[in-house]
Amino acid sequence: MADKLHQFLEMLTPYLTTKRRELHEQPELGFTEYVTTYKLDQELRELGFTTTVGKEAVVSSERVGLPHPEELRENEERARKQGVPEAFLEKMLGGHTGLVAQFDTGRPGKNIALRFDIDALPIIEASDEEHTPAATGFRSTRDGVMHACGHDGHATIGLGVAKFIHHFQEELSGSFTLLFQAAEEGGRGAKPMVAKGWLDDIDAFMSGHIGVQNLPVGEISATTSKFFASTKFNVTYKGKSAHAGLEPNAGRNALLAAASASLHLNGITRHADGATRVNIGKLNAGSGRNIIADLAKMEIETRGETTDLNEYMNTEALRILKASAALFDVELEYEIVGKAPSATCDEEWVEIVSKACETSGYVNNVIPCLPLGASEDATYMVNHVQDKGGLATFMLFPSPLPAGHHHPRFDYDEKVLVTAVDTFARTILELNEGGN
């Protein structure tokens, strides 16, 4: 079996490179992944998977942080022009992107689930010759949208795992659920899938991330630590405009309230129990130099090494936001548009993955655990599977990184794709052996 798997992966590698580059050229932001969802669905159906798409794959009311309706309509029209059939698009209208693919071998065994996120980021990709996607001809074709976190690779890995399941279906047992999740960025897409019940009867759950650690390809981690819980806020201050020269006293300055909040949020006292974060990522305010600003909008986030620490940061952030509104006599409105809890991987995975990869030609070293140091809404899935009695892990697949995640020059060594597929495939085989 080991030789057959290695031969299969050697044949699969060119496909993985091609597919990753296709996805990289056509990035889509969270809840607008219409074209990506359609293309994934077509390939998965050809491999014998039963797919559930869009509105049927999620609990709609559990979604938060949706794009503006006009933005959704514009992206839906873009999808039509790019060839997504109307009947298929109908299933996804209103930001119901992502899909679930299921495969039942017909033989008793474990129910195994894997999650792969598919969304991109609002970043203008680098265009110089030192950036490999630009130099090689697969830079993003959509200005201001970029796969700058490796989700093009994650979706590709998911397709690679699907091809493995299809190819070796006679050697496998149990059932498989592959979740191609929308809107991971901002902590928005996992909870609606969990709420639909896809993970209610899962024995083993796996997910993972490319990069994060700047290590050689072939180094992997069986588990991950330091999942920062996080909350994303949209904040609006509403004041009153007035002539800045004639009657400044008649105005109430929303811009100053937002500026005050920005300064004081960064002064939140850090907690002794662990790491905490706060960031003001965006602030728009005012309309002219001689006008008292009546409106200010902010996008902020908090993070904590545990869910409790993040709640501490939330409480302090809201206190400061409210105090700044009172200080400048303006109204405050805020909305939670994304959230992710912390999680802990099951330690059993260290032995499972290590044993599975003993004869791998792609995995050189299995590190028991590496820290993430960021947020991931796959934690909703990890926690849910564990609460239902299953085992769950989140692996890391490091690569040398020319620039960090969420950077215009972000890229990775594409050999990491086959390394990840090999890891998941071998771990599936190990789980199958343990379940028979």
N, C-alpha and C positions, 0 to 999 in steps of 0.2 A: 504493500500500500504506500509506503514511504517513497518508493521510486516512481510510482504512478502519480502521486501528488506532485513530486518535484517536476516531472515532465509536463504535467498540466500547467503548473505555474510558469514554467519557461515559455509555454505557448501563450499563456494569458498576458504576460508582461507587456508586449506591444499594444494590446487592446487597452490596458490600464493607462498607459501613457497617452494614447489617442483620446480616450474618453475624458481623462482629466483636462486635457487641453481644450476640448470642445466645451466642457462646462465652464472652464475659466474664461473663455471668450464671451460667454453669455451669462454673466452674473445677474442675480435677481435678489432684491431686498426681501426681508421677512414679510410673509403673507402676500407677496406678489410673485412667488416662484411658479408661475403658471406654465411656462415653457419647460422648465426643469422637471416639474411634476409629470407633464405629459410624456416627455422623452424617457423618463425613468419607467413610467407605466408601460410604454410600448416594449421596452426591452424585457421587463420582468414577466410580462404576459407571454412573450415568446419562449421564456424559460420554464413555463408551466406553473408559474405562481398565480394564485388568486389575488387580485388587487382590489383594495377598497380606497376610494379617492375622495378627497375634498370634504364635503359636508357630511358624508357618511363615515369619515375617518376620525372625526373630532367631535367634541361637545362644543358647539358654537359659542354658547354663553360663557364658556371658561376662557375664551380668548380675550386678551387685553392688549393695549398698545397698537391697535389697528391703524394702518395708514388712513389718511383722509379719504372719504369716498371718491373724490375727484381723482386722487392718485391711483386708487384701485381701478377706476374706470379706464384711466389712461393706460395702465399696465394690461388690463384685459384686452383693450384694443390692440396694443402692441403684440400680445399673444396671438390674436386672430391673424394679424399680418404675418406672423412668423409660422403660421400653419397649424395652430392648435384648432382642431375641429370644434364647431359650435356645440355639439352635443357633449363633448368632453369638457369644454370650458364651462358649460352650464353647471356642472357639478362643483366647480370651484369658485363661482362668482362670489364677490364680497370678501375675498381674502381667505377662502377655504382651501389653501394649498397643502401639499404634502400627501403622502399615501402610506398604506400599510400593505405589505406583500406577505402572503402566507403559503406554506408548502407543507403538506402532510405526506409522509413516506408510506403511510398505511401500516406501519409496523409499530408495536408498542415501544415506547421510549420516552425520553425527557421532552418537555416543551421548552424550547430554547428561543430566546428573543435577542435581537441585536438592534441597536439604534444608530442611525447615521443622519447628521444634520446637513441641510442643503442650501442655506441662505448665505448671502454676501453682505458687504458693508458699504456705507455711503462714503467711499474714498476714491479720489482721483489716482489711478494707477500710474506709476512712474513710466516714462516713455523713452528713457535713454538706453544706450546699447549695453550698459552694465547690468541692466535688469533683464534676466533671461526670457521671460515671456515677451518682452518688447523686441529683444534681439532675435528671438526664434520665431516670432510671428503669431503668438497666441495671446497677446495682451487683450485686456477687456475691450470689447467693441462698444461698450456703453459708458459714456463719459460720466464720471462721478459715482460709478458702481464698480466694486472690485471684490474678488475673492481674496481677501487679505488675512484670512484666518485658517485656510486649509479645508474649508467645507467642500470645495470642488473635489478635493482628494477623498474626503469622507464619503461623499455620494458615490464616487468611483469605487472605493473599497467595498461599499455595499453591493454594487453590481458585481464585483469580483467574487464576493461571498455567495451571491445568488448563483453565479455560474458554477462555482464549486458544488453547491448543493444539487444543482441540476445534473451536473456531470457525474457525481458520485452518489446519486440518489439510491441506487441499489445496495450500496454499502452502508447507508445511513438508516437510522431509526428515529422514531418520534416525529415531532413537528417543529416547524420553524416560523417565526414571525419577525419580519424585517420592517422596522419603522423608519421611514424616510421623512424626517421631521422638519417642518418649516420653522422659521423665526426663532432660532436658538439665540441669536444676538438680541440682547435685551431681556432674556428670560421669559419668553412669551409662548413658545410653541409646544413644549413638552407636557405641561399640565392639561391642555385640552385633549391630548391623545391618551394620557393616563386616565382621565375621567371617562373616556369611552369604554374602558374595560379591557383593552388589548393585553394588559399585563396582569390580569387578575388570577390567571392559572399558569404562571410561568415558573419553571424549576430553576432556570439559569438565565441571567441577563448579562449581556456584555455591550459595552460601548467603548469609545476611545477617542484620542485626539492626536493628530499629526503635530510634530514640533514641540512647542512649549519648552523643552530642554534642548539646548544646543549641543547634542551629542552625535556621534557617528551613527549612520543608518545601520541597523542590526542590533543596537541596544534598545531594549523595550522594557517597560515596567508592567508587572502583572496587576498591580493595583496603584491607586493614586490617593494622595492625602491633600489636606488643605484646600478643600472646596470652600471658597468664600461664599457664604450666604449673601444675597444682594437684593436691593429694592431700587427700582427705577421710578423717578417722579417727573411728571410734567407740572411745572409751576407757572401760574399767571398772577401778576400784580395788576390791579386795575385802579388807576387814580383819576385825575381830572386835568385836562389840558387847559392851558392859559397862555397869554402873551408873556414871554419871559422878561420883557422890558416894562410894559405898561402895568401889568397887575400880576406879578409872580405870586403874590399872596393868595390869589384866587385858585391857584393850581394845587394839585397833590401829585407829587413826583414819583411815578412808578419806577422809573429808571433808578433813582437813588435808593429805593427800597430793595430792588434787585441787587444793586451794587453792594449795599450794606450786607445783605444776606450772603452774597458770594464771599465777602471778606470774612464774615464771622462763622460761616460753615466750616471753613478750614481751621478755625480755632476751637472746634469741638475737642474737649478733653479726651484723650485716648484712654482705653480701658486696660486695667492691669491683667485681665484674664486672657488677652490674646490680641492679634492684629485686627485693626479696623481701618476703613478707608472712607473717604468722601470725595466726590469729584463733581465740579460744575463743568459740564461738557459743552454747553451752549447757552448763550444769553443774547436775546434780541430785544431792543428797547428804543423808544423814541422815534420821531419823524423829522426833526429839524433842529438846528442849533438855537433858534429863538422861540422854541415851543416847549412848554413844560410837558414832559412825557406822561401820557395817560395810560400807557400799556407797556408791560415788560413780560417777556416769556423766558423761562429757564428750563433746561433739561439737566437734571442732576441724578446722582446715584449714591447709595451708601453700600458698604460691604462690611462683613465681619467674618472672622475665622470660624465662628459658629452662628447658628440661627439666632441665639440669644444675644450675641454681640452685635449682630446686624440690627436687631430690634432696639438695642440701646442707641445705636447710631440713628435709627429712624426717629426715635423719640426726641433726641437732641436736635436733629435737623429740623423737625417740625416746630419745635420750640423756637428755634432761631428764625425760621421763616415767618412764624406768626409775630414774633417780636419786631422784626423788620417792618412788617406791614403796619403794626401799631405805631412804630416810631415815625413813619412818614404819612400816617393817616390814610392808608390805601387799603383796598380789599385784596384778600388772598384767596385764590382758588388753586387746588392741587389735585392731581389724579395719579394713582399708582398704575403704571403702564407696563410693568414687568417685575418678576420676582423669582428668586431661586433659593431654595434652602441649602444648608450644608448636608453632607452625607459622609458615610464611612464604608469603604469597600470591605467585603468579607475576606478574612485572612486566608480562607481555604484556597482562594484563587492562586496564591503564590505557588503552592505545590502542584495544583492542576496545570497551570500554564507552564511552569518549569518542566514538568514531566512531558507535557505535550510537545514542547519545542526542543527536546533533547537531540533529536536527529535532524533538525531543520538546517537547510542550507542557506537560509536567509537571516535567521535569528542567531546572533553570536553570543548574546548575554541577556538573561532574564533578571532584571533588577526587581527585588521584591516590591519596592514602593518608591515612587517619586512624587514630589509635591507639585500641585497645580498652581497654587497661589493666585487663582482667579476664580471666576464664577462659571457655572455650567448648569443649565436647567435639566440635564440628564439626571441630576440628583433627585428630581421628582420621581423618576423611573426607578432609580436605585432604591430609594426609600420605600416605594410602593411594593416592589418585588420582595424586599426583605420583610416588610410588614405582613405579606401573604405567605411567608415561610420559604421563599426561594433564596438563592444565592445571587449576588450582583457585584459586578466590578466595572471599573472604568480604567482602561489601559492607556499608556502613553507610548507613542511611536516617534521617538526623537529623530531629528535631522539637523545637519548644519543649516543655519538660518542666515542669509545675507542681511536681513533686517528683521526686527521683531514683529510679532503679531500686530495687526491693525496699522501697519505702516505701508506707505505707497510702494515700497520695494520688497514687500514680503514675498518670499518664495521658499521652496524646499526641494530637496533632492528627490526626484520622482521614484527612485528605487525604494523609497519608504512605502510606496503603494503595495508592491508585491510582498514586502515584509509584513505589512499589516494583514493582508489577505491570508498569507501563510499562517500567521499567528492565530487568527480566528478559525481557519480551517482545521488546523491541528488541535486546537482547543475543543472544537466541536467533536472531532473524532475521539478525543480523550473523554469527553462527557458521555458520548455514545457508548464507549467501552464500559464506563462505570455504571451505565444504566441498564446494561443487558445481562 
